[in-house]
Amino acid sequence: MGVSKTNDNPLVMKTIKAAIEANPGVTPILHSDRGFQYTSKEYVREVSKVGIIRSMSRVGRCIDNAPMESLWSHFKDEYYYDHAFITYEELVSGLAKYINYYNNERYQWNLKRLTPVEYRNQAA
C-alpha cells in the first residue's frame, strides 16, 4: 500500500475499530490533533461509546505534541533500535518496561534533573 497524500478517514475508523476490538474494556486517553478525522461525528461516536477519553492539541499549538514526540524519539533511540522483537507480546512488554524506566528512572535535564514522576510529585 502506498503512502496517502490526503487524510484518510476510512483508514482512521478501521484502525480505531480494530484497536477497540483487540482491547475490550480498555478506556485509554487517546491524543490526536484536530484533523477532520478526529472531529468527525463517526469518530466521536465510536470512541465515546466504549469510554475512550479524547484529548486534542489546542488550535495552532503544535507544541502540545512535543512531550509525546520526545518520548517516542527517546524510546526508539534508547530501546527499540537495540532490540529484536520476535512477537507482538515482546514489543508490548518492552514498551511497558521502557515507559516505566522513562517515568521513574530516567533523569531529564529539562525537568531540573529529576525523573518525570519526581518532577510531578514535587509540584504536588
MDTraj code that builds the backbone (N, CA, C; nanometers):
import mdtraj as md
import numpy as np

residues = "MET GLY VAL SER LYS THR ASN ASP ASN PRO LEU VAL MET LYS THR ILE LYS ALA ALA ILE GLU ALA ASN PRO GLY VAL THR PRO ILE LEU HIS SER ASP ARG GLY PHE GLN TYR THR SER LYS GLU TYR VAL ARG GLU VAL SER LYS VAL GLY ILE ILE ARG SER MET SER ARG VAL GLY ARG CYS ILE ASP ASN ALA PRO MET GLU SER LEU TRP SER HIS PHE LYS ASP GLU TYR TYR TYR ASP HIS ALA PHE ILE THR TYR GLU GLU LEU VAL SER GLY LEU ALA LYS TYR ILE ASN TYR TYR ASN ASN GLU ARG TYR GLN TRP ASN LEU LYS ARG LEU THR PRO VAL GLU TYR ARG ASN GLN ALA ALA".split()
xyz = np.array([
    [0.0844, -0.1179, 0.0000],
    [0.0000, 0.0000, 0.0000],
    [0.0886, 0.1238, 0.0000],
    [0.0605, 0.2180, -0.0846],
    [0.1372, 0.3413, -0.0948],
    [0.1000, 0.4402, 0.0135],
    [0.1810, 0.5414, 0.0284],
    [0.1550, 0.6461, 0.1257],
    [0.0476, 0.7388, 0.0705],
    [-0.0530, 0.7655, 0.1520],
    [-0.1623, 0.8520, 0.1100],
    [-0.1197, 0.9977, 0.1154],
    [-0.1595, 1.0741, 0.0170],
    [-0.1289, 1.2168, 0.0136],
    [-0.2401, 1.2987, 0.0786],
    [-0.3489, 1.2324, 0.1175],
    [-0.4607, 1.3027, 0.1793],
    [-0.4976, 1.2356, 0.3101],
    [-0.5735, 1.3047, 0.3926],
    [-0.6244, 1.2451, 0.5153],
    [-0.7199, 1.1328, 0.4787],
    [-0.7164, 1.0248, 0.5533],
    [-0.7902, 0.9046, 0.5186],
    [-0.8840, 0.8667, 0.6332],
    [-1.0026, 0.9247, 0.6349],
    [-1.0970, 0.8965, 0.7415],
    [-1.1340, 0.7486, 0.7495],
    [-1.1590, 0.6783, 0.6372],
    [-1.1892, 0.5350, 0.6483],
    [-1.0758, 0.4555, 0.7144],
    [-0.9506, 0.4905, 0.6861],
    [-0.8383, 0.4220, 0.7496],
    [-0.8372, 0.4470, 0.8999],
    [-0.8603, 0.5704, 0.9413],
    [-0.8644, 0.6033, 1.0838],
    [-0.9742, 0.5231, 1.1520],
    [-1.0919, 0.5178, 1.0917],
    [-1.2035, 0.4455, 1.1528],
    [-1.1755, 0.2952, 1.1576],
    [-1.1180, 0.2401, 1.0525],
    [-1.0838, 0.0975, 1.0507],
    [-0.9834, 0.0669, 1.1623],
    [-0.8849, 0.1537, 1.1782],
    [-0.7824, 0.1337, 1.2796],
    [-0.8396, 0.1455, 1.4198],
    [-0.9227, 0.2450, 1.4442],
    [-0.9795, 0.2625, 1.5786],
    [-1.0723, 0.1467, 1.6136],
    [-1.1513, 0.0998, 1.5166],
    [-1.2404, -0.0145, 1.5424],
    [-1.1603, -0.1412, 1.5701],
    [-1.0515, -0.1622, 1.4980],
    [-0.9658, -0.2789, 1.5228],
    [-0.9019, -0.2711, 1.6620],
    [-0.8592, -0.1515, 1.7010],
    [-0.7991, -0.1338, 1.8333],
    [-0.9012, -0.1606, 1.9436],
    [-1.0236, -0.1152, 1.9249],
    [-1.1291, -0.1379, 2.0240],
    [-1.1593, -0.2869, 2.0338],
    [-1.1715, -0.3547, 1.9206],
    [-1.1990, -0.4993, 1.9204],
    [-1.0858, -0.5786, 1.9849],
    [-0.9633, -0.5374, 1.9622],
    [-0.8473, -0.6091, 2.0154],
    [-0.8249, -0.5839, 2.1639],
    [-0.8864, -0.4797, 2.2173],
    [-0.8636, -0.4416, 2.3572],
    [-0.9954, -0.4133, 2.4280],
    [-1.0828, -0.5128, 2.4393],
    [-1.2137, -0.4873, 2.5004],
    [-1.2012, -0.4396, 2.6450],
    [-1.2809, -0.3413, 2.6780],
    [-1.2842, -0.2892, 2.8142],
    [-1.1766, -0.1873, 2.8467],
    [-1.0830, -0.1657, 2.7568],
    [-0.9763, -0.0686, 2.7810],
    [-1.0290, 0.0701, 2.7483],
    [-1.0031, 0.1654, 2.8360],
    [-1.0525, 0.3019, 2.8143],
    [-0.9381, 0.4027, 2.8293],
    [-0.8475, 0.4058, 2.7335],
    [-0.7340, 0.4980, 2.7427],
    [-0.7723, 0.6412, 2.7077],
    [-0.6785, 0.7294, 2.7301],
    [-0.6880, 0.8648, 2.6772],
    [-0.6217, 0.8601, 2.5405],
    [-0.6918, 0.9060, 2.4386],
    [-0.6430, 0.8984, 2.3013],
    [-0.6156, 1.0400, 2.2516],
    [-0.4874, 1.0731, 2.2339],
    [-0.4489, 1.2085, 2.1949],
    [-0.4350, 1.2184, 2.0443],
    [-0.4864, 1.3248, 1.9879],
    [-0.4752, 1.3476, 1.8442],
    [-0.4638, 1.4969, 1.8170],
    [-0.4419, 1.5271, 1.6909],
    [-0.4502, 1.6668, 1.6510],
    [-0.5978, 1.6967, 1.6192],
    [-0.6249, 1.8099, 1.5578],
    [-0.7630, 1.8473, 1.5297],
    [-0.8028, 1.8202, 1.3846],
    [-0.7387, 1.7194, 1.3244],
    [-0.7739, 1.6821, 1.1886],
    [-0.9198, 1.6419, 1.1782],
    [-0.9756, 1.6527, 1.0585],
    [-1.1188, 1.6275, 1.0433],
    [-1.1571, 1.4859, 1.0824],
    [-1.0633, 1.3912, 1.0698],
    [-1.0963, 1.2536, 1.1072],
    [-1.1311, 1.2443, 1.2557],
    [-1.0598, 1.3202, 1.3372],
    [-1.0728, 1.3098, 1.4823],
    [-1.1825, 1.3996, 1.5388],
    [-1.2414, 1.4806, 1.4535],
    [-1.3548, 1.5624, 1.4971],
    [-1.4842, 1.5192, 1.4286],
    [-1.4757, 1.4153, 1.3450],
    [-1.5950, 1.3687, 1.2738],
    [-1.6950, 1.3060, 1.3717],
    [-1.8207, 1.3128, 1.3378],
    [-1.9257, 1.2544, 1.4219],
    [-1.9034, 1.1049, 1.4405],
    [-1.8616, 1.0366, 1.3340],
    [-1.8399, 0.8918, 1.3414],
    [-1.7298, 0.8580, 1.4425],
    [-1.6192, 0.9296, 1.4368],
    [-1.5081, 0.9060, 1.5290],
    [-1.5511, 0.9335, 1.6732],
    [-1.6131, 1.0483, 1.6952],
    [-1.6577, 1.0849, 1.8302],
    [-1.7527, 0.9785, 1.8838],
    [-1.8451, 0.9327, 1.8024],
    [-1.9421, 0.8311, 1.8437],
    [-1.8726, 0.7000, 1.8802],
    [-1.7810, 0.6535, 1.7947],
    [-1.7157, 0.5244, 1.8173],
    [-1.6317, 0.5233, 1.9445],
    [-1.5507, 0.6265, 1.9650],
    [-1.4655, 0.6261, 2.0838],
    [-1.5459, 0.6557, 2.2105],
    [-1.6478, 0.7379, 2.2002],
    [-1.7282, 0.7712, 2.3167],
    [-1.8093, 0.6524, 2.3666],
    [-1.8613, 0.5715, 2.2752],
    [-1.9478, 0.4613, 2.3186],
    [-1.8716, 0.3526, 2.3946],
    [-1.7392, 0.3477, 2.3811],
    [-1.6611, 0.2499, 2.4570],
    [-1.5832, 0.3145, 2.5715],
    [-1.6034, 0.4434, 2.5948],
    [-1.5440, 0.5110, 2.7096],
    [-1.4035, 0.5641, 2.6903],
    [-1.3574, 0.5728, 2.5655],
    [-1.2258, 0.6305, 2.5406],
    [-1.2347, 0.7816, 2.5574],
    [-1.1396, 0.8367, 2.6292],
    [-1.1355, 0.9808, 2.6528],
    [-1.0543, 1.0447, 2.5409],
    [-1.1127, 1.1425, 2.4732],
    [-1.0435, 1.2121, 2.3653],
    [-0.9637, 1.3292, 2.4211],
    [-0.8436, 1.3448, 2.3688],
    [-0.7566, 1.4560, 2.4047],
    [-0.7050, 1.5148, 2.2742],
    [-0.7105, 1.6453, 2.2618],
    [-0.6664, 1.7096, 2.1380],
    [-0.5750, 1.8262, 2.1669],
    [-0.4831, 1.8456, 2.0740],
    [-0.3986, 1.9641, 2.0801],
    [-0.4858, 2.0877, 2.0639],
    [-0.4423, 2.1966, 2.1214],
    [-0.5150, 2.3218, 2.1040],
    [-0.4910, 2.3760, 1.9645],
    [-0.5841, 2.4511, 1.9156],
    [-0.5723, 2.5093, 1.7820],
    [-0.4455, 2.5936, 1.7737],
    [-0.3664, 2.5673, 1.6714],
    [-0.2459, 2.6450, 1.6487],
    [-0.1345, 2.6196, 1.7480],
    [-0.1436, 2.5109, 1.8252],
    [-0.0440, 2.4830, 1.9281],
    [0.0243, 2.3483, 1.9029],
    [0.1004, 2.3405, 1.7967],
    [0.1675, 2.2148, 1.7644],
    [0.2615, 2.1714, 1.8754],
    [0.3033, 2.2646, 1.9608],
    [0.3928, 2.2322, 2.0716],
    [0.3264, 2.1359, 2.1700],
    [0.1936, 2.1243, 2.1674],
    [0.1249, 2.0303, 2.2569],
    [0.1732, 1.8869, 2.2366],
    [0.2180, 1.8545, 2.1166],
    [0.2640, 1.7186, 2.0891],
    [0.4111, 1.6973, 2.1263],
    [0.4807, 1.7993, 2.1630],
    [0.6247, 1.7881, 2.1896],
    [0.6589, 1.6827, 2.2942],
    [0.5891, 1.6738, 2.4080],
    [0.6259, 1.5705, 2.5056],
    [0.6129, 1.4284, 2.4501],
    [0.5089, 1.4021, 2.3729],
    [0.4923, 1.2682, 2.3157],
    [0.5970, 1.2418, 2.2079],
    [0.6245, 1.3420, 2.1248],
    [0.7275, 1.3245, 2.0227],
    [0.8626, 1.2953, 2.0885],
    [0.8900, 1.3618, 2.1993],
    [1.0148, 1.3400, 2.2718],
    [1.0208, 1.1977, 2.3277],
    [0.9131, 1.1515, 2.3896],
    [0.9087, 1.0159, 2.4442],
    [0.9373, 0.9135, 2.3350],
    [0.8674, 0.9229, 2.2213],
    [0.8866, 0.8238, 2.1145],
    [1.0271, 0.8311, 2.0562],
    [1.0820, 0.9494, 2.0455],
    [1.2182, 0.9631, 1.9953],
    [1.3170, 0.8935, 2.0881],
    [1.3038, 0.9175, 2.2177],
    [1.3923, 0.8529, 2.3153],
    [1.3716, 0.7018, 2.3166],
    [1.2468, 0.6571, 2.3098],
    [1.2180, 0.5133, 2.3075],
    [1.2903, 0.4463, 2.1911],
    [1.2784, 0.5059, 2.0731],
    [1.3422, 0.4456, 1.9562],
    [1.4946, 0.4443, 1.9716],
    [1.5524, 0.5577, 2.0103],
    [1.6979, 0.5677, 2.0207],
    [1.7557, 0.4835, 2.1347],
    [1.6878, 0.4803, 2.2478],
    [1.7431, 0.4171, 2.3670],
    [1.7002, 0.2718, 2.3862],
    [1.5995, 0.2255, 2.3116],
    [1.5498, 0.0908, 2.3363],
    [1.5173, 0.0137, 2.2084],
    [1.4275, 0.0654, 2.1299],
    [1.3732, -0.0075, 2.0157],
    [1.4799, -0.0529, 1.9164],
    [1.5681, 0.0375, 1.8781],
    [1.6686, 0.0046, 1.7771],
    [1.7699, -0.0995, 1.8264],
    [1.7817, -0.1175, 1.9574],
    [1.8772, -0.2128, 2.0136],
    [1.8161, -0.3503, 2.0418],
    [1.6893, -0.3693, 2.0117],
    [1.6213, -0.4954, 2.0414],
    [1.5601, -0.5559, 1.9159],
    [1.5556, -0.6870, 1.9146],
    [1.4860, -0.7595, 1.8074],
    [1.3619, -0.8222, 1.8702],
    [1.2472, -0.7801, 1.8267],
    [1.1218, -0.8310, 1.8813],
    [1.0683, -0.9400, 1.7885],
    [1.0524, -1.0586, 1.8417],
    [1.0038, -1.1707, 1.7631],
    [0.8511, -1.1720, 1.7609],
    [0.7913, -1.1369, 1.8742],
    [0.6451, -1.1389, 1.8833],
    [0.5929, -1.0019, 1.9225],
    [0.4666, -0.9828, 1.8968],
    [0.3983, -0.8597, 1.9369],
    [0.4042, -0.8440, 2.0888],
    [0.3874, -0.9555, 2.1599],
    [0.3899, -0.9518, 2.3062],
    [0.5242, -0.9025, 2.3593],
    [0.6332, -0.9418, 2.2922],
    [0.7652, -0.8926, 2.3323],
    [0.7751, -0.7416, 2.3147],
    [0.7212, -0.6916, 2.2058],
    [0.7223, -0.5474, 2.1820],
    [0.6403, -0.4752, 2.2889],
    [0.5214, -0.5249, 2.3193],
    [0.4359, -0.4622, 2.4198],
    [0.5044, -0.4637, 2.5564],
    [0.5644, -0.5775, 2.5918],
    [0.6348, -0.5881, 2.7192],
    [0.7540, -0.4917, 2.7245],
    [0.8298, -0.4845, 2.6153],
    [0.9434, -0.3928, 2.6101],
    [0.9012, -0.2476, 2.6211],
    [0.7925, -0.2145, 2.5549],
    [0.7406, -0.0776, 2.5622],
    [0.6994, -0.0443, 2.7049],
    [0.6299, -0.1364, 2.7718],
    [0.5882, -0.1139, 2.9107],
    [0.7096, -0.0943, 3.0015],
    [0.8127, -0.1761, 2.9819],
    [0.9348, -0.1623, 3.0626],
    [1.0009, -0.0271, 3.0387],
    [1.0074, 0.0143, 2.9111],
    [1.0717, 0.1417, 2.8804],
    [0.9927, 0.2583, 2.9389],
    [0.8618, 0.2552, 2.9273],
    [0.7805, 0.3645, 2.9819],
    [0.7984, 0.3731, 3.1329],
    [0.8057, 0.2585, 3.2001],
    [0.8315, 0.2599, 3.3447],
    [0.9687, 0.3224, 3.3727],
    [1.0697, 0.2808, 3.2971],
    [1.2032, 0.3382, 3.3107],
    [1.2007, 0.4894, 3.2850],
    [1.1375, 0.5298, 3.1758],
    [1.1323, 0.6703, 3.1369],
    [1.0685, 0.7559, 3.2466],
    [0.9607, 0.7069, 3.3044],
    [0.8881, 0.7835, 3.4057],
    [0.9523, 0.7802, 3.5437],
    [1.0184, 0.6691, 3.5797],
    [1.0640, 0.6502, 3.7172],
    [1.2145, 0.6494, 3.7373],
    [1.2925, 0.6309, 3.6306],
    [1.4375, 0.6182, 3.6482],
    [1.5191, 0.7131, 3.5607],
    [1.4650, 0.7579, 3.4503],
    [1.5409, 0.8375, 3.3537],
    [1.5367, 0.9852, 3.3922],
    [1.6483, 1.0349, 3.4404],
    [1.6562, 1.1750, 3.4788],
    [1.6575, 1.2624, 3.3540],
    [1.5898, 1.3767, 3.3627],
    [1.5772, 1.4631, 3.2459],
    [1.6246, 1.6035, 3.2783],
    [1.7138, 1.6498, 3.1946],
    [1.7748, 1.7802, 3.2137],
    [1.6701, 1.8909, 3.2244],
    [1.5701, 1.8896, 3.1349],
    [1.4712, 1.9983, 3.1343],
    [1.3682, 1.9863, 3.2464],
    [1.3784, 1.8819, 3.3292],
    [1.2918, 1.8694, 3.4478],
    [1.3762, 1.8843, 3.5742],
    [1.4724, 1.9734, 3.5686],
    [1.5618, 2.0014, 3.6815],
    [1.6375, 1.8756, 3.7258],
    [1.6726, 1.7917, 3.6280],
    [1.7451, 1.6664, 3.6504],
    [1.6699, 1.5702, 3.7422],
    [1.5373, 1.5730, 3.7324],
    [1.4511, 1.4785, 3.8041],
    [1.3878, 1.3839, 3.7031],
    [1.3330, 1.2743, 3.7513],
    [1.2529, 1.1891, 3.6633],
    [1.1164, 1.2558, 3.6479],
    [1.0389, 1.2194, 3.5461],
    [0.9051, 1.2782, 3.5337],
    [0.8183, 1.2585, 3.6583],
    [0.8258, 1.1416, 3.7201],
    [0.7457, 1.1170, 3.8410],
    [0.7941, 1.2052, 3.9557],
    [0.9249, 1.2167, 3.9731],
    [0.9783, 1.3031, 4.0788],
    [0.9364, 1.4490, 4.0558],
    [0.9443, 1.4922, 3.9321],
    [0.9067, 1.6302, 3.8988],
    [0.7590, 1.6544, 3.9274],
    [0.6747, 1.5615, 3.8867],
    [0.5311, 1.5758, 3.9099],
    [0.5004, 1.5736, 4.0606],
    [0.5643, 1.4841, 4.1356],
    [0.5411, 1.4767, 4.2798],
    [0.5898, 1.6015, 4.3517],
    [0.6962, 1.6616, 4.3005],
    [0.7478, 1.7844, 4.3590],
    [0.6459, 1.8973, 4.3450],
    [0.5738, 1.8979, 4.2351],
    [0.4749, 2.0031, 4.2107],
    [0.3489, 1.9839, 4.2942],
    [0.3257, 1.8614, 4.3404],
    [0.2004, 1.8315, 4.4135],
    [0.2039, 1.8785, 4.5553],
])
top = md.Topology()
chain = top.add_chain()
for i, resn in enumerate(residues, 1):
    res = top.add_residue(resn, chain, resSeq=i)
    for name in ("N", "CA", "C"):
        top.add_atom(name, md.element.get_by_symbol(name[0]), res)
traj = md.Trajectory(xyz[None], top)
